[in-house]
Amino acid sequence: MGDDVLRRIADLLRRVSRPTDLAVRLGGDEFVLILHASDHAGALERAQLITKLVAATNWSDLTPGIAVGISIGVATGPATGIDDLLQAADRDMYDRKNLSHKLLR
């Protein structure tokens, strides 16, 4: 079932990607969507769209009652600094997770 979830997430990323964007799976359950010629606001909008699409997806055909959620980090900058961008996006994702946990308390 986990592989089916990953395939659906990959398909969703392909559907929201433009021809100039690049969606890849880093490994495990980690994906990266590299947006060509997008500013930070545009990247945040795309992240919100992806989050909404995952939440709106009917996953119950995989396993009744299954819930799938995602965490997204956003970073912007030149493509030459891809390692730095990945680290910044990772930090952003954890910052968002921590903030949402604090808001739930």
N, C-alpha and C positions, 0 to 999 in steps of 0.2 A: 504494500500500500504506500509506503514512503516514497518508492520510486515513482509511483503514479502521481503523487502530489508534486514531486520535483518536476516531472514532465509537464504538468499543468502550469506550474509557475513559469517554467521556461517558455511555454507557448504564450502565456500572458505577456511576458516580457517582449517576445517577438512581435506580438500584436500592437504593443504601445510604442515600439521602436520605429524610428524613421529609417529610410535607406542609408543615411549617413551615420546612424548610431551603431553601437556594438553592444550586444548582450552576450555575456559569457557566464558559465558556471565555473567558479574558482575551485570548487570541491565541496564535498559534503552537502550542506544546505546553504552554501554561500554563493550568491550571484552578484554580478556587477553589470550595471548598465552605464555605458559611457555615452554621454550625449554630446554630439558635435554642435559647436556654436550655440551653447546654451549658457545663460547666466545663472546665478544662484537662485533667483526667484523662479526661473523656468525649471530648474532641477527640483526645487521644492514642490512645484505644481505637479510634476511628473511623479514624484514620490507619493504625493497624496492620491493621485489617480490610481496608481498601482495598489496602494493600501485599500482604497475603496473597491477596486475590482476583485481583489482577493476576498474581502469581506462579503461581497455580493455573489461570489461563486458558490454554486450548489455542490458541496463536496460529499453529500450523503450517498451518492451512488458508489463511492469507494468503500465506505463503511458507514452504516447508519449512525447518526449522532456525532460524527467527526467534526471537530472544529479546527480550522487552520488559520493561523495568524502569521504576520510577518513583522520584522523590525527593519527599518531602513535608515541608513545614514547618508548624508549628503555632503559632498565636498566639491569645490570648483577650483579650477586652475589650469595651467598649461599641461598638455598631454605629455610633455617631456618629464614631468614629475609624477609619473603614475604611482610609484611606491609611496611617495608622500601623500598623494591623493587617497590611496587605499587606506593608509593609516588614519588620515583625517576623517574619512567616511566612517571608519570603524569607531573612532572616538565619538563622533557625532551620534552614531547609532546607540552606543552605550549611554551617552548623556541623555538621549531621548528616553531610553528604557528607564533610567534612574528617575527622571522627572515624572514619567507616567506612574511609576511605583509610589513616589511621594504623593502624587495627587490622589491615588487610590486609598491612601491611608487615612 
